[in-house]
Amino acid sequence: MYRLLVADDESLIVRGVCRTLGRLGMFEIEWALNGKDAWEILERGQTDAMLLDINMPDLDGITLLKKLSEIDANVETVIISGYEAFDYAQEALRHGALDYLLKPLTPKDVEAVGVKLYERLEARKKEEAVNRQLREFVMQQRGTIKQKVLSDILRGSVQPRQIEEMRGIYGIDLRGDCFTVAVICIRRRDEAMGEMRFQMLLRMAEQQIAQQISDVPEADLFNMENARYVLLFSSASPFDSVRLSELLERIASALEGLEGVDVYIGKGVEVRGLEHVRDSYHSADAALDYREMFKNDHVYDIVDFRKDPSILEVQSHLDAIDAKLRGMQYQEVQAEVSALFACLDASRTLTQAQRCFYLCKCSTLLMSIMLENGLAADGFIEELFFAGDKIPESPERLKRGILAALNVIREDMFRVYNEKNRGISLKAAEYIKEHYGDETLCVRKLSEILNYSANYLGNVFKREYGESINDFINCYRVKMAKKLMDETDMMVYEIAFAVGFSNQHYFSRTFKRITGLSPSEYKNHRQSAGISS
């Protein structure tokens, strides 16, 4: 049974209220004739609900409510107030009171508020039961959920309002604006190791990692697929790079004792802003690409490799090839590939194995483009990567494969584009025209709906329509805004929200950039021309 406190300095009112509520059989009832006694009862922490008089000796009702909020007590409260104290009752509502009763009180009023309090407490009890079940489920599925959370972070789909929820429910603390990612990769030393043994070692590894970061509040551990763990470091200020490197070395040393597995750790760059965490993740992943190719250590810091002029130059060509391939700039890709070959041939510091490593990365870029666009890539994949079950160590052979693949892409892409990508662009345009009023509409959302990468979708769309997706969205929204101005008497701010802009200022700026007139100037011009809605 719920415990209810009646606090009023008029004993007649207290007795009458207690008698009326007692007949309901819903509460165990306590009473107090002044604020001090009421507070002593509330401090015990066993009160569920309260009828509280505004004006009492020692402590008034407003002060009691403030003190309750300080100790975070959840007591459903109804205020008892006279007409002359009605302003105080309104203030009490602002401090969390559920309702108020005006004196003089009638038994019917008291019964009604008693039922209301009881129903509120029952609803709260059910909600708490649901939340308890949710917390239990979260704890049972915490690993899987945290993996999904990390995926959302890396895709940039976490909204700022979700951060508090993450800390409260999942224990993921993302306070601060500085982020660094480390990727821990665990591999079987002997492929004959059984899966059960390997999974046991992974569990032991996770426990070791968690133990090493137990006194590092900036670190959150995520368990990914494919025997990979991600450490996400977040802070309000830049990290101490030496301290972070020492921590990763300690983790690597702790995992060395796991018999039968090898451990590699890639450390990414520091970034600012949650939306750039994926950049740190990709750089940590890239650092792992260098393992055993450039040095035989356990921890690989991407910054170490970016200090080497040869590596920097080679990587810049690879990045340019990737960007221009996805932009369908084939002549520029050919020039960058030639520059990559020349750079690798001229380097005096890169070994043959390292040259093959970078040529394989270039081959992978070409293969991914071919596969994305439905081009026949099987022969190239088999030739380049699976001959003799080993990556070939002949740079010339790799170069020939790259040039052949590039030639297929250049000759066949237009054909494939006409057959496939025009349909993709058309679907994107149709979706925009049907959902232009959705203020969350953007390239990323379209890519998720159509199940293509944002970069790929943007490139094929621009090739078909001659403008970016964002420009197309804004132009179509402005077109519909002009239609509303021509046909209705809606206010400018109403039209802005109706066509999908989140604020009027951005709408006005975009409208003028596209039409040459501000929305107000457009409406005035329409009216002066004698056009009416």
Salt bridges, closest charged atoms under 4 A:
ASP8 OD2 - LYS103 NZ 3.55
GLU10 OE2 - LYS103 NZ 3.01
GLU28 OE1 - ARG3 NH1 3.05
GLU30 OE1 - ARG3 NH2 3.45
GLU30 OE2 - ARG44 NH1 3.02
ASP53 OD2 - LYS103 NZ 3.54
GLU76 OE2 - ARG120 NE 3.64
GLU76 OE2 - ARG124 NH1 3.28
ASP99 OD2 - LYS116 NZ 2.75
GLU128 OE2 - ARG124 NE 3.81
ASP152 OD2 - LYS148 NZ 2.85
ASP152 OD1 - ARG155 NH2 2.66
GLU164 OE2 - ARG167 NH2 2.37
ASP173 OD1 - ARG167 NH1 3.48
ASP173 OD2 - ARG175 NH2 2.49
GLU195 OE1 - ARG188 NH2 2.31
GLU218 OE1 - ARG243 NH2 3.69
GLU256 OE2 - HIS298 NE2 3.15
ASP262 OD1 - ARG189 NE 2.99
GLU275 OE2 - HIS276 NE2 3.68
ASP279 OD2 - HIS276 ND1 3.43
ASP285 OD1 - ARG228 NH2 2.46
ASP297 OD2 - LYS295 NZ 3.63
ASP301 OD2 - LYS267 NZ 3.34
ASP304 OD2 - LYS295 NZ 3.73
ASP322 OD1 - ARG326 NE 2.77
GLU336 OE1 - HIS317 ND1 2.95
ASP345 OD1 - LYS399 NZ 2.91
GLU372 OE2 - ARG326 NH1 3.23
GLU383 OE2 - ARG397 NE 3.37
GLU396 OE2 - LYS399 NZ 3.48
ASP412 OD2 - ARG415 NH2 3.69
GLU419 OE1 - ARG415 NH1 3.66
ASP438 OD2 - LYS445 NZ 2.49
GLU448 OE2 - ARG155 NH1 3.04
GLU448 OE2 - ARG444 NH1 3.26
GLU464 OE1 - ARG422 NE 3.03
ASP486 OD1 - ARG526 NE 3.66
GLU487 OE1 - LYS483 NZ 3.11
